[in-house]
């Protein structure tokens, strides 16, 4: 509902998409989650949660290398500080 209202008001927000992506993630609806992450990235490619969510989906799909590359992209863009990234990478390697 929030996404439709934002579209009508011409005020798209990556937050709405990433929130719904999180709901899809919890339901293990990976395709829908990734679609919303893509929509969020088109609105705001500097929103760090997008990268984290995509990486987590890739982890669930047993594509850890892809997930790590997504996190590396976020680091290169300066979206995560090194301490947070180290913790994220540790989670992926365990």
Secondary structure, DSSP 8 states (H G I E B T S, - for coil): -HHHHHHHTT---HHHHHHHHHHHHHTT-HHHHHHHHHHHHHH-TT-HHHHHHHHHHHHHTT-HHHHHHHHHHHHHTT-S-HHHHHHHHHHHH-
